[in-house]
Amino acid sequence: MAHYESEATQFLNQLKQERPHLEQEQLKGRSLLWDKQLDRELQAGFKTAKVPQKPYVYQSN
């Protein structure tokens, strides 16, 4: 069997050839939303301040 590439792989390879800057833009977008430094003390405070929720929130009792 010859070297097989799926249509998805072919599409991605073609896209990367047409837009070589695409990967840099993806990393830039990721850094805006995901690559953040978290304050562990602040996160611990959020966790301790959390109020337990009832199993069925729409019940009035």
PyMOL commands that set and color helices and strands:
alter all, ss='L'
color gray80, all
select helices_A, chain A and resi 7-18+22-33+40-49
alter helices_A, ss='H'
color red, helices_A
deselect
rebuild
show_as cartoon
